[in-house]
Amino acid sequence: MIAILDAHSDEAAGFIEKLSLRGRLEEPGILRTVQRILHDVQRNGDRAVVKYTRRFDAPRMSVNEMRVTDAEIKSAATQVGADFHDAIQLARTNVERFHQKQLRNSWWSTEADGVVLGHLIRPLRRIGVCVPSVSQLLVSSLIMNVVPAKVAGVEEVAVFMGPMRNGQVDPHMLFAASACGVHEIYRCGGAQAVGAMAYGTSTIPKVDKIVGPGNLYVQLAKKEVYGPVDIDKLAGPSEVLIIADHTANPAYVAADLISQAEHSADCSAILITTSKEIAKQVCGEIEHQAQKLPRQSELTGAFKNYGVAFIVSDLTEAVEITNEVAPEHVELEVENPIEWVGAIRNAGAIMLGPYTPESVGDYIAGPNHILPTGGAARYASPLSVDDFLKKTSIISYTRTALEKVTPAVVKLAEVEGLQGHAEAMKIRSDKNPDERET
């Protein structure tokens, strides 16, 4: 089901090149459609949002039905099982506990000559979260986006979910939102939801930042509205890369490759191993395990398009390839995984050992599963509390302190050709403005 390649072969080099192109969001046809939708929403507000929601999701949607009622949210809790209640509460608690450790405080510092410097840290006022909720019920992504915002202290969190054909939102999604403290929920998804968040409508107040996953329409829409609002990141297809040595359990490795491949046909599932025998056994396990699962088209497509097993001479070489690929998830299925963590510079998340499957990180461990994809782990980080905070610098100089730095500021301003900056310093030196000759 996946190819086994020598890491030094031309085929391996070609695969890595193909992988590096995968994260590019370049679909001119889809982009033109997204731009039309956004322009329509910007000009026509609710009317446009409802038009596209009717076209793509719920044919009988009306403006008055866009916001989910409190009664619907309350009713959702009775429509899902107690085991789901417990799972959501455990996930929310763990994610909240982890993200609380990321909180930072504003600070002030008194320097020489009475200079005061500081960093004021405050939460964003309002954010919007888009979450797939029809073809896939991404309750975990809802938690991962909402909880850090709540921990950061964001005042208003609005969640946008595409409705089913009957206009309803799945009760699992509604309960998960409610459990995370969200009661402003709109049955609206796609590019039209992004437009509503960015520009605002009569029904939907605009937000300061848009976060959350979605298909290519959503990602391109986020890219288009960036500037008037902030966005979290452009999320590409999911990725897992597993480094395995002779001690790895082939059944575990195969299961974890499958867990990513089942997302979509453009997900990547990569094994790098020092053992050709392990690679063969993993391939056999994939064949055996995958045939029992649904989402066959996604699995087949992912393994055909972006599934591979690289054979390397040692783990150092495996780490070098990993850093080049810069994947979303890395699993270390090796004898002493902790010894290799420091060598992996480029990864969204690193899972250590045979009992840390990527699945536990996706759902329950606590660290955020909104991770950089498409090689962005070279420079980007997981979603965090910081994504919902803004920082403001505080500066206060005394006259004595300002006089000491005036010559340096004047020189720099003059070199840059900004004489007004220089004069703003000079006017405060020597004489008080009130003492100058007129």
C-alpha positions in Angstrom: 0.0 0.0 0.0 3.0 2.3 0.5 6.3 2.3 -1.4 9.5 1.2 0.3 12.4 3.4 -0.9 16.1 3.7 -0.2 16.5 7.2 1.3 19.4 7.9 -1.1 17.4 7.0 -4.2 16.2 9.4 -6.9 12.6 8.2 -6.1 13.1 9.3 -2.5 14.3 12.7 -3.6 11.4 13.1 -5.9 8.9 12.2 -3.2 10.4 14.8 -0.8 10.2 17.4 -3.6 6.5 16.5 -4.3 5.9 16.8 -0.5 7.4 20.3 -0.4 4.9 21.5 -3.0 1.9 20.0 -1.2 1.4 23.0 1.2 1.0 25.6 -1.5 -2.5 27.0 -1.6 -2.7 27.8 -5.3 -6.1 27.0 -6.9 -7.0 29.9 -9.2 -10.5 28.6 -9.8 -11.4 28.1 -6.2 -9.7 31.5 -5.3 -12.0 33.3 -7.8 -15.0 31.7 -6.3 -13.9 32.6 -2.8 -13.3 36.2 -3.8 -16.8 36.5 -5.3 -18.3 35.1 -2.1 -16.3 37.4 0.1 -17.2 40.5 -2.0 -20.9 39.5 -1.9 -20.8 39.1 1.9 -19.0 42.4 2.3 -21.6 44.3 0.2 -24.8 42.4 1.1 -24.2 41.0 4.6 -26.8 38.6 5.9 -28.5 38.2 2.6 -25.3 36.9 1.0 -24.5 34.6 3.9 -27.9 33.0 3.8 -27.8 32.7 0.0 -24.5 30.7 0.1 -25.6 28.7 3.1 -28.8 27.7 1.2 -26.7 26.8 -1.8 -24.1 24.7 -0.1 -25.6 23.4 3.1 -29.2 24.0 4.2 -31.7 24.9 1.4 -34.3 26.4 3.8 -32.0 28.5 6.0 -33.3 32.0 6.9 -31.6 35.0 8.5 -33.5 34.5 11.8 -32.3 30.9 12.0 -28.6 31.6 11.6 -27.8 31.9 15.3 -28.4 28.7 17.3 -30.8 29.3 20.2 -30.0 28.8 23.9 -32.8 26.2 24.0 -31.1 24.2 21.2 -27.7 24.3 23.0 -29.4 23.2 26.3 -31.2 20.4 24.5 -28.0 19.1 22.9 -26.8 17.9 26.3 -29.7 15.5 26.5 -29.1 14.1 23.1 -25.6 12.8 23.6 -24.4 10.0 25.8 -22.9 10.2 29.2 -19.6 8.7 27.9 -19.4 11.7 25.4 -20.0 14.1 28.3 -17.1 12.5 30.2 -14.8 12.5 27.2 -15.4 16.1 26.4 -14.9 17.2 30.0 -11.7 15.2 30.3 -10.3 16.7 27.1 -11.4 20.2 28.0 -9.8 19.9 31.5 -6.5 18.6 30.1 -6.3 21.2 27.4 -7.1 24.0 29.8 -4.6 22.8 32.3 -1.8 22.7 29.7 -2.6 26.1 28.2 -2.8 27.8 31.6 0.9 27.2 31.9 1.4 29.4 28.9 0.0 32.6 30.5 2.3 35.5 30.8 2.0 38.7 32.8 2.5 42.3 31.9 5.7 43.8 33.2 7.4 47.1 34.1 11.0 47.9 34.5 12.7 51.1 35.9 15.9 51.9 34.2 18.6 54.6 34.8 17.6 58.3 35.0 14.0 57.5 35.7 13.2 55.7 32.4 10.3 53.3 32.6 9.8 50.5 30.1 7.1 47.9 30.0 5.1 45.3 28.1 1.4 45.4 28.5 -0.3 42.0 27.6 -4.0 42.0 27.0 -6.4 39.5 25.4 -8.2 40.1 22.1 -11.8 41.3 22.6 -13.6 39.1 20.1 -12.6 36.0 18.0 -14.4 33.7 15.5 -13.9 30.0 15.3 -14.8 28.0 12.2 -15.2 24.3 12.8 -16.1 21.5 10.3 -19.3 19.9 11.6 -21.0 18.1 8.7 -18.8 15.6 6.8 -16.6 15.4 10.0 -17.6 16.3 13.5 -14.4 17.9 14.7 -15.2 18.3 18.3 -11.6 18.1 19.2 -10.7 21.0 17.0 -13.4 23.1 18.6 -11.9 22.4 22.0 -8.3 23.2 20.8 -9.4 26.5 19.4 -11.8 27.7 22.0 -10.0 26.7 25.3 -6.8 28.7 24.7 -8.9 31.7 23.8 -10.8 31.4 27.0 -7.7 30.9 29.0 -6.2 34.0 27.5 -9.3 36.0 28.6 -11.0 36.7 25.2 -14.3 38.4 26.0 -16.3 37.1 23.1 -15.9 33.8 21.3 -18.2 33.1 18.4 -18.3 29.6 16.8 -19.4 29.0 13.2 -20.5 25.5 12.1 -22.0 24.5 8.8 -25.5 23.1 9.3 -26.8 19.8 8.0 -29.3 19.7 5.1 -32.2 20.1 7.6 -30.7 23.2 9.0 -29.7 21.6 12.3 -26.2 21.5 13.9 -25.1 18.1 15.3 -25.8 18.0 19.1 -22.2 16.7 19.8 -20.8 19.9 18.4 -23.3 22.0 20.3 -22.6 20.2 23.6 -18.8 20.5 23.1 -19.1 24.2 22.5 -21.3 24.7 25.5 -18.9 22.7 27.7 -16.1 25.1 26.6 -18.2 28.1 27.7 -19.4 29.2 24.2 -23.0 30.2 23.7 -22.7 32.3 20.5 -23.0 29.8 17.8 -23.9 30.3 14.1 -25.0 27.7 11.6 -22.8 28.9 8.9 -19.6 27.6 7.4 -17.3 27.9 4.4 -16.1 31.1 2.8 -19.3 32.9 3.7 -18.7 32.4 7.4 -15.2 33.8 7.0 -16.6 36.8 5.3 -19.2 37.3 8.0 -16.5 37.2 10.7 -14.2 39.5 8.8 -16.7 42.2 7.7 -19.6 41.8 10.1 -23.3 41.7 9.1 -26.5 42.9 10.8 -26.7 39.6 12.6 -23.1 38.7 13.1 -20.7 41.2 14.7 -17.2 41.2 13.1 -14.3 39.7 15.0 -10.7 40.6 15.6 -9.3 37.2 14.7 -10.4 34.1 12.8 -9.1 30.7 13.8 -10.0 27.1 13.0 -9.6 24.4 10.4 -11.6 24.0 7.1 -11.4 23.0 3.5 -9.5 24.9 0.8 -12.3 27.4 0.4 -12.0 28.3 4.1 -8.2 28.5 4.0 -8.2 30.7 0.9 -10.9 32.9 2.4 -8.8 33.4 5.6 -5.9 34.3 3.4 -7.9 36.9 1.6 -9.3 38.6 4.7 -6.0 38.7 6.5 -5.2 42.4 7.3 -8.6 43.7 8.3 -8.6 40.8 10.7 -5.9 38.4 12.0 -5.9 34.7 11.3 -4.2 31.8 13.1 -2.5 30.0 10.2 -3.2 28.5 6.8 -3.9 24.8 7.6 -2.9 22.3 5.0 -3.5 18.5 4.9 -2.5 16.6 8.0 0.9 14.9 8.3 2.6 12.2 10.3 6.2 11.0 10.1 7.3 8.0 12.2 10.9 7.2 13.0 11.2 3.5 13.8 14.1 1.3 14.7 14.3 -2.5 15.1 12.4 -2.3 18.4 9.3 -0.7 16.9 6.0 -2.6 16.9 4.9 -2.8 13.2 1.2 -3.0 14.2 1.4 0.2 16.3 3.3 2.0 13.5 0.8 0.9 10.8 -2.1 2.0 13.0 -0.6 5.5 13.5 0.1 5.9 9.8 -3.5 4.9 9.1 -4.8 7.4 11.7 -3.5 10.3 9.7 -4.2 8.9 6.2 -7.9 8.5 7.0 -8.3 12.3 7.2 -8.1 12.9 3.4 -6.5 11.6 0.2 -3.9 14.4 0.4 -2.6 13.6 3.9 0.9 12.3 4.2 2.0 9.2 6.1 5.7 8.6 6.2 7.8 6.0 7.8 11.6 6.3 8.2 13.2 3.2 9.5 16.6 1.6 9.9 15.1 -1.8 9.3 13.8 -3.0 5.9 12.1 -5.9 7.7 10.2 -3.5 9.9 9.1 -1.6 6.8 7.8 -4.7 5.1 5.9 -5.7 8.3 4.4 -2.3 8.5 3.2 -2.5 4.9 1.6 -5.8 5.7 -0.1 -4.4 8.8 -1.4 -1.5 6.8 -3.1 -3.8 4.3 -4.5 -5.9 7.1 -5.8 -3.1 9.3 -7.0 -0.7 6.7 -9.4 -3.2 5.0 -11.5 -3.2 8.2 -12.0 0.5 8.3 -14.4 3.0 6.7 -13.1 6.0 4.7 -11.4 3.7 2.2 -11.1 6.3 -0.5 -9.3 8.6 1.8 -6.9 5.8 3.0 -6.2 4.6 -0.5 -5.6 8.1 -1.8 -3.3 9.2 1.0 -1.1 6.1 0.9 -0.9 6.2 -2.9 -0.2 9.9 -3.1 1.9 10.6 0.0 2.6 7.3 1.7 6.2 6.0 1.8 8.7 4.1 3.9 12.3 5.4 3.7 15.1 3.0 4.6 18.0 4.8 6.2 21.4 3.6 7.6 21.0 5.1 11.1 18.8 7.3 13.2 20.9 10.4 12.5 20.0 10.2 8.9 16.4 9.7 9.9 16.4 12.9 11.9 18.1 14.8 9.0 15.2 13.8 6.7 12.7 14.7 9.3 14.1 18.2 9.8 14.0 18.6 6.0 10.4 17.6 5.8 9.4 19.6 8.9 6.2 17.6 9.5 3.1 18.3 11.6 3.5 15.2 13.8 6.6 13.2 14.5 6.5 9.9 16.4 9.7 8.4 17.8 9.2 4.6 17.9 12.8 3.9 18.9 14.6 2.3 21.8 15.5 5.5 23.6 13.3 8.3 22.2 14.2 11.0 24.7 17.8 10.9 23.4 16.6 12.1 20.0 14.1 14.9 20.9 16.8 17.6 20.9 17.9 16.7 17.4 14.5 17.2 15.9 14.4 21.0 15.2 11.4 21.1 12.8 8.1 19.5 14.0 4.7 20.6 15.2 4.5 17.9 17.9 6.8 15.1 18.9 5.3 11.9 20.4 7.7 9.7 22.4 7.6 5.9 22.5 5.2 3.1 21.6 2.4 4.2 24.0 2.1 7.8 22.7 0.1 7.5 19.5 -0.7 10.7 17.6 -4.3 10.1 18.5 -3.8 10.8 22.2 -2.2 14.1 21.3 -5.1 14.9 19.0 -7.8 14.4 21.6 -6.9 14.3 25.2 -3.2 14.9 26.3 -3.5 18.7 26.5 -1.1 20.2 24.0 -2.8 21.9 21.1 -3.3 19.8 18.0 -3.6 22.9 15.7 -0.1 22.5 14.3 1.9 23.9 11.4 1.7 21.9 8.2 3.2 21.9 4.8 6.8 22.5 6.1 5.7 25.5 8.2 7.2 23.8 11.3 10.5 25.3 10.2 9.3 28.6 11.6 5.8 28.2 13.1 4.4 26.9 16.3 1.2 25.1 17.6 -1.8 27.3 18.4 -1.4 28.7 21.9 -2.6 31.3 24.4 -0.2 33.7 22.8 -2.3 33.6 19.6 -5.1 35.3 21.6 -3.0 38.0 23.3 -1.7 41.3 22.0 1.3 43.1 23.4 1.7 46.8 23.8 5.0 48.5 24.6 5.2 51.1 27.3 7.9 53.8 27.3 8.4 56.7 29.7 11.5 59.0 29.6 12.5 61.8 31.9 14.1 65.0 30.7 17.5 64.0 31.9 17.3 60.6 30.2 16.1 62.1 27.0 18.9 64.7 26.9 21.5 61.9 27.1 20.2 60.0 24.1 19.2 63.1 22.0 22.5 63.2 20.0 22.2 59.5 19.0 18.5 59.9 18.0 19.2 63.0 16.0 22.1 61.4 14.1 20.0 58.3 13.3 17.0 60.4 12.1 19.2 62.6 9.9 20.8 59.6 8.3 17.4 58.3 7.5 16.4 61.7 6.1 13.7 62.2 8.7 14.4 65.7 9.9 11.1 66.0 11.7 12.1 63.2 14.0 15.4 65.0 14.7 13.6 68.3 15.4 11.2 66.5 17.8 14.2 65.7 19.9 16.0 69.0 19.5 12.9 71.0 20.6 13.1 69.3 24.0 16.8 70.0 24.5 18.6 73.1 25.8 15.5 75.2 26.5 12.0 74.5 27.4 9.6 75.4 24.5 8.1 78.1 26.7 11.6 79.7 27.2 12.5 79.9 23.5 12.7 83.2 21.8 9.8 84.1 19.6 
